[in-house]
Amino acid sequence: MKIDICPFANLPEKKRTQWALTKEEMKNCVWLKPKLVAQIEFTEWTPDGHLRHSKFVGLGEDKEAGVVAREPDTKHLYNRWRHR
């Protein structure tokens, strides 16, 4: 299960924040091949592409780990519908 490279497309972070993982810090990480898919609830995406107020809900069994991608943001559609 151990792999040599980071499986995440958004690492290392481009901007330094207190939660950012830099290229130098990544050298100390041990990367594993993704096998499980988590279901996560959250309030929104931050401008930097992070989840705000995220909560683990459970393990998903409807998708393979290799095909999971960020879902399109539909918040603007909800707000438009709500203000009719």
For each residue, the residues with C-beta under 8 A, 3 or more apart:
1: 32 33 35
2: 30 31 32 33
3: 7 31 32 33
4: 31
5: 31
6: 11 12 26 29 31
7: 3 31 32 33 34
8: 11
9:
10: 13 49
11: 6 8 21 26
12: 6 20 21 22 23 25 26
13: 10 16 17 20 21 22 48
14:
15: 20 48
16: 13 20 22
17: 13 20 48
18:
19: 50
20: 12 13 15 16 17
21: 11 12 13 25 26 29
22: 12 13 16 25 26
23: 12 26 27
24: 27
25: 12 21 22 28 29
26: 6 11 12 21 22 23 29
27: 23 24
28: 25
29: 6 21 25 26
30: 2
31: 2 3 4 5 6 7
32: 1 2 3 7 35
33: 1 2 3 7
34: 7 37 65 66 68
35: 1 32 65
36: 59 65
37: 34 59 60 61 63 64 65 68
38: 56 57 58 59 60
39: 56 57 58 59 60
40: 51 54 55 56 57
41: 54 55 57
42: 45 51 52 53 54 55
43: 52 53
44: 51 52 53 75
45: 42 49 50 51 52 73
46: 49 50 51 52
47:
48: 13 15 17
49: 10 45 46
50: 19 45 46
51: 40 42 44 45 46 54
52: 42 43 44 45 46
53: 42 43 44
54: 40 41 42 51
55: 40 41 42
56: 38 39 40
57: 38 39 40 41
58: 38 39
59: 36 37 38 39
60: 37 38 39 63
61: 37
62:
63: 37 60 67 68
64: 37 67 68
65: 34 35 36 37 68
66: 34
67: 63 64
68: 34 37 63 64 65
69:
70:
71: 74
72:
73: 45 76
74: 71 77 78
75: 44 78 79
76: 73 79 80
77: 74 80 81
78: 74 75 81 82
79: 75 76 82 83
80: 76 77 83 84
81: 77 78 84
82: 78 79
83: 79 80
84: 80 81
